Amino acid sequence: MRLHNLQPRPGAKHRRKRLGQGEATGRGKTSGRGGKGQTARSGSSIRIGFEGGQMPLIRRMPKRGFNNAEFTTYYIAVNLGDLNQFEDGARVDELALRSVGLANGRAAGIKILGTGELTKKLTLVVSAISASAKTKVEAKGGSVELLHPKPAPVVKPAAPAKNPSTKPAAAKKAAPGKESAPAQKSAPAKP
C-alpha cells in the first residue's frame, strides 16, 4: 500500500441528499421537514429537553441523593510486585516511581496495592497503602512513611439533654399596687 493507493472504505463517502427536487425523489415539497411550524423554518433549533413551555421532565422529577465526585481523592495505583525493580534498601517515593514509568498522569498521590510479592527491603514514601501491602513490606524488613496521614476523626460533643422539668417562662403579671393605665372611655352615643 502506498499513499496514492489510499482511499476511504466502501460506503464511508456518499453523495449528499438533495432536498426539494420534486415529489418523485421522496424528499420533495416539504423536504423532510413535515408540515408548518417552528421546526419547518430555517435557522430553527429547540434546546434539548424543551417541552414548549410545559414544565420539563427533568424539572418535574424530584431531586434525590447527592454526588461527591467533585471531592473524590484520586490516587495512582501501583502494585507491590512492580517495586522489585528497585535496589534493595532503596527509598521509593513518587519521583522514583515516575522516573521508572510506574506512575503517570495527575493525581493526589500514590497508593500501593498488595498485588504481587515483594522480594526486596524498601522504604516506601507514599500517600496511601493497602493493609495487605503494608504487612508484606514490613515482613521483608521495610518501612512505610505516609505523606498525608488521615486526620483523626472529629467527635462532636453530645448536645446537652433537655430538662423536662423546666417550663417556659409565663408572661409577667403586673406587680400588686401597680395597675395598668385605665382604658379610655368612648364618647357617649348621640341620641
C-alpha positions as MATLAB code, in Angstrom:
seq = 'MRLHNLQPRPGAKHRRKRLGQGEATGRGKTSGRGGKGQTARSGSSIRIGFEGGQMPLIRRMPKRGFNNAEFTTYYIAVNLGDLNQFEDGARVDELALRSVGLANGRAAGIKILGTGELTKKLTLVVSAISASAKTKVEAKGGSVELLHPKPAPVVKPAAPAKNPSTKPAAAKKAAPGKESAPAQKSAPAKP';
ca = [
       0.000    0.000    0.000;
       1.240    3.456   -0.911;
      -0.043    6.984   -0.401;
      -1.530    7.148   -3.883;
      -3.475    3.928   -3.200;
      -5.210    5.184   -0.040;
      -8.957    5.574   -0.328;
     -11.939    5.638    2.045;
     -13.653    2.395    2.982;
     -16.575    1.483    0.726;
     -19.742    3.191    1.947;
     -17.871    5.772    4.038;
     -18.492    8.526    1.468;
     -21.749    9.125   -0.334;
     -23.491   11.923   -2.180;
     -25.411   14.401   -0.067;
     -29.191   14.066    0.000;
     -30.703   16.653   -2.363;
     -33.961   18.007   -0.964;
     -36.859   19.732   -2.711;
     -36.209   18.226   -6.122;
     -39.779   17.072   -6.808;
     -42.175   14.562   -5.293;
     -40.682   11.646   -7.238;
     -37.472   11.877   -5.208;
     -39.321   11.187   -1.945;
     -37.848   14.382   -0.469;
     -39.806   16.989   -2.394;
     -42.279   19.663   -1.304;
     -41.580   19.976    2.445;
     -38.085   18.468    2.076;
     -38.405   16.108    5.038;
     -39.401   18.853    7.486;
     -43.037   17.845    7.874;
     -45.768   20.476    7.923;
     -45.643   24.088    9.050;
     -44.436   25.253   12.416;
     -41.277   26.230   14.236;
     -39.236   23.231   13.140;
     -40.127   23.782    9.474;
     -38.411   27.193    9.437;
     -34.792   27.776    8.579;
     -32.494   28.517   11.479;
     -34.845   26.837   13.931;
     -33.340   24.993   16.873;
     -35.015   23.913   20.101;
     -32.759   23.109   23.024;
     -32.641   19.570   24.378;
     -35.325   18.954   26.973;
     -37.514   21.912   25.947;
     -41.178   20.956   26.000;
     -42.782   24.074   24.553;
     -43.051   25.928   27.850;
     -44.510   22.982   29.753;
     -42.524   22.179   32.894;
     -39.843   19.835   31.526;
     -39.480   16.272   32.756;
     -36.066   16.944   34.275;
     -37.588   19.661   36.495;
     -40.695   17.640   37.331;
     -38.650   14.788   38.777;
     -37.739   15.123   42.472;
     -34.149   15.721   43.477;
     -32.727   12.804   45.413;
     -29.344   11.934   46.871;
     -26.091   13.762   46.356;
     -22.870   13.387   44.428;
     -19.454   13.834   45.992;
     -17.499   13.107   42.802;
     -16.037   16.619   42.782;
     -14.316   15.965   46.108;
     -13.039   12.437   45.389;
      -9.366   11.807   46.098;
      -7.767   10.034   43.148;
      -4.583    8.008   43.668;
      -2.303    6.396   41.103;
      -2.344    2.684   41.940;
       0.974    0.806   41.908;
       1.162   -2.938   42.532;
       3.629   -4.204   45.112;
       5.110   -6.765   42.701;
       6.229   -3.952   40.368;
       8.525   -2.488   43.059;
      11.049   -5.350   42.730;
      12.903   -3.385   40.051;
      14.288   -1.044   42.744;
      17.517   -1.891   44.529;
      17.493   -3.460   47.971;
      17.221   -0.801   50.684;
      16.077    1.919   48.246;
      13.798    4.777   49.213;
      10.798    4.699   46.879;
       8.761    7.898   46.552;
       6.569    9.448   43.874;
       9.521   10.887   41.963;
      11.236    7.479   41.822;
       8.041    5.773   40.643;
       7.506    8.366   37.906;
      11.117    8.108   36.738;
      10.753    4.349   36.048;
       7.310    4.781   34.471;
       5.220    3.102   37.188;
       3.200    6.287   37.824;
       1.871    8.511   35.075;
      -0.676   11.310   34.941;
      -2.105   13.678   37.522;
      -3.464   12.522   40.872;
      -3.483   13.410   44.569;
      -0.723   10.892   45.253;
       0.398    7.279   45.012;
      -1.320    4.258   46.561;
       0.490    0.925   46.859;
      -1.705   -2.138   46.395;
      -0.899   -5.631   47.684;
      -0.911   -7.439   44.331;
       2.269   -9.450   43.750;
       5.133  -10.461   46.026;
       7.931   -8.189   47.250;
      11.458   -9.625   47.320;
      13.401   -6.558   48.494;
      13.631   -4.410   51.604;
      12.283   -0.981   50.652;
      11.336    2.265   52.334;
       8.076    3.470   50.785;
       7.087    7.138   50.950;
       3.551    7.245   49.572;
       0.166    8.876   50.154;
      -1.720    5.649   50.849;
      -1.123    1.904   51.099;
      -3.411   -1.081   51.462;
      -3.275   -3.185   54.629;
      -2.032   -6.285   52.798;
       0.745   -4.323   51.068;
       1.876   -2.820   54.369;
       2.181   -6.224   56.036;
       4.192   -7.585   53.073;
       6.595   -4.621   53.144;
       7.140   -4.882   56.900;
       7.591   -8.663   56.640;
      10.633   -8.040   54.390;
      12.057   -5.545   56.921;
      10.958   -2.464   55.007;
       9.037    0.531   56.279;
       6.197    2.767   55.156;
       6.004    6.542   55.544;
       2.648    8.137   54.780;
       2.858   11.626   53.294;
      -0.671   12.650   54.231;
      -1.837   10.532   57.145;
      -5.577   10.589   57.632;
      -6.605   13.050   60.335;
      -8.195   11.640   63.452;
     -11.979   11.619   63.193;
     -13.610   14.620   64.794;
     -16.007   13.577   67.541;
     -18.720   16.134   68.134;
     -19.678   16.650   71.777;
     -23.117   15.360   72.653;
     -25.830   18.005   72.833;
     -26.959   18.766   76.374;
     -30.096   16.877   77.326;
     -33.231   18.960   77.569;
     -34.568   19.185   81.115;
     -38.278   18.348   81.001;
     -38.880   19.855   84.483;
     -38.284   23.423   83.326;
     -41.305   25.146   81.859;
     -41.298   28.158   79.586;
     -41.477   31.449   81.471;
     -45.035   32.728   81.773;
     -45.975   36.273   80.825;
     -45.106   38.736   83.578;
     -48.024   39.921   85.670;
     -48.276   43.482   86.904;
     -46.899   43.972   90.424;
     -49.570   44.452   93.095;
     -50.500   48.079   93.587;
     -49.301   48.995   90.124;
     -52.128   48.569   87.724;
     -52.046   49.388   84.095;
     -53.491   52.686   82.897;
     -57.324   52.631   82.644;
     -58.731   52.214   79.200;
     -60.115   55.369   77.615;
     -63.869   55.617   77.641;
     -65.541   56.057   74.323;
     -67.669   59.120   73.742;
     -71.392   58.601   74.601;
     -73.585   57.929   71.610;
     -75.668   60.918   70.486;
     -79.456   60.454   70.723;
];
